[in-house]
Amino acid sequence: MSDSPSFSPSEVRKLRSLKTPHGIQKFLDNMPYHLADTAWSPRRVLAEQTAHCLEGAIFAAAALRVNGYPPLLLDLEAEHDTDHVIAIFREHGYWGAIAKSNYTSCHWREPIHRTLRELALTYFNGYMNLRRERTLRRFSVPVNLQRFDRLEWMTTKDSVWFIAYHLCDIRHFPLITPAMAKRLHRGDRRLFAAECLGKRLKS
């Protein structure tokens, strides 16, 4: 299978110009975050030059693929809060992540993590809902998006909600025990304010 099925030559050139996982992250960081209830393909994200969490992760997975990495996603599952989806990659045996978020600390992770659980835990402290409750509970098995090539997930004009549905259905592993969850403290106001720095709000 080609690493760029159905992308145009100009789209491939653009994606290859990002070169590295960190280059992909910087490209996503330069896009405004949008709040629409959409599930755009990477081609649509390139055209619109904006993305939210799910779209940013799927776009990053496609860009990783074009640059020689497997197109892998990981789902972070929360309680009393929204989930977060990240694109993951491995360098020299260690895991890192690319992400788009409306919150400050839910973005890039350097490839220094020995396991996916270790990587997922780095999102725990700043992962709060509006009541400042720490809500992250589980992480998924990794998903290789090549499984959706027949649905043209990278270039379709249609929504790619099928990826989100799949992420909901796959196996997730607990990050903390129920007893630990009961003992958690709310995040302090300064940390919450830092997490919301630059947050985009619905008008």
DAVENHU-V380532 format. One line per field, one symbol per residue. ss: DSSP state (H for helix, E for strand, L for the rest). phi: phi as a letter, one per 30 degrees, with the letter a starting at -180 (. if undefined). burial: 1 if it has 24 or more other C-alpha atoms within 12 Angstrom, else 0. Layout:
BEGIN
ss->???
phi->???
burial->???
END
This chain:
BEGIN
ss->LLLLLLLLHHHHHHHHHLLLHHHHHHHHHLLEELLLLLLLLHHHHHHHLEELHHHHHHHHHHHHHHLLLLLEEEEEEELLLLLEEEEEEEELLEEEEELLLLLLLLLLEEEEELLHHHHHHLLLLLLELLLLLELEEEEELLEEHHHHHHHLLLLLLLLLHHHHHHHHHLLEEELLLHHHHHLLLLLLHHHHHHHLLLLLLLL
phi->.ddbdiddedddedddddibeddddddddddddccddbbddedddeddhaacedddddedddddddcjcddccbcccbchaddbcbccbbbhibcbbbacbdbdcccdbddbcdbddedddddddcdbcdciddcdbbbcddcddedcedchddbddddceeddddddcddbcdcbdeddddcdcddddddddddceiddcdd
burial->00111110001101110101110110111010110000111111110001111111111111111110111111111100011111111100001111111111111110100001101111111111100111111111111111010001111000110011001100010010000000000000000100110000000
END
